[in-house]
Amino acid sequence: MARTVTKPWDPAEHLTSEDDMVAYLDAALALQRHASPAGDKAVA
């Protein structure tokens, strides 16, 4: 099986509009809420 090659990804280099930034943060926070044992009750 071929090895997977990864490289660092800096969102600041790719998110150019405010809409892009909002979508990125919304997705990141949704993943955090999903992974949190407290679910939506978690407070950062």
C-alpha positions as CSV (number, residue, x, y, z in Angstrom):
1,M,0.0,0.0,0.0
2,A,1.3,3.5,-0.8
3,R,2.2,5.8,2.0
4,T,0.1,8.8,2.6
5,V,2.0,12.0,2.4
6,T,0.7,15.0,4.3
7,K,1.8,18.6,4.6
8,P,1.0,21.4,7.0
9,W,-2.0,23.5,6.0
10,D,-2.3,27.1,7.2
11,P,-5.9,28.3,6.9
12,A,-4.7,32.0,6.9
13,E,-3.1,31.4,3.5
14,H,-6.3,30.0,1.9
15,L,-9.2,31.7,3.6
16,T,-9.5,35.0,1.7
17,S,-13.1,36.1,2.3
18,E,-15.0,36.6,5.5
19,D,-17.5,34.0,4.3
20,D,-14.6,31.5,3.9
21,M,-13.5,32.2,7.5
22,V,-16.9,31.9,8.9
23,A,-17.5,28.6,7.2
24,Y,-14.1,27.3,8.4
25,L,-14.7,28.3,12.0
26,D,-18.2,26.9,11.9
27,A,-17.0,23.5,10.7
28,A,-14.1,23.5,13.2
29,L,-16.4,24.3,16.1
30,A,-19.0,21.7,15.0
31,L,-16.2,19.1,15.1
32,Q,-15.2,20.2,18.6
33,R,-18.8,20.0,19.8
34,H,-19.1,16.5,18.3
35,A,-15.9,15.3,19.9
36,S,-16.6,16.8,23.3
37,P,-17.9,14.4,26.0
38,A,-20.2,17.2,27.2
39,G,-21.7,17.7,23.7
40,D,-23.3,21.1,23.2
41,K,-23.0,21.9,26.9
42,A,-19.3,22.4,26.6
43,V,-18.1,25.9,27.2
44,A,-14.8,27.1,25.9
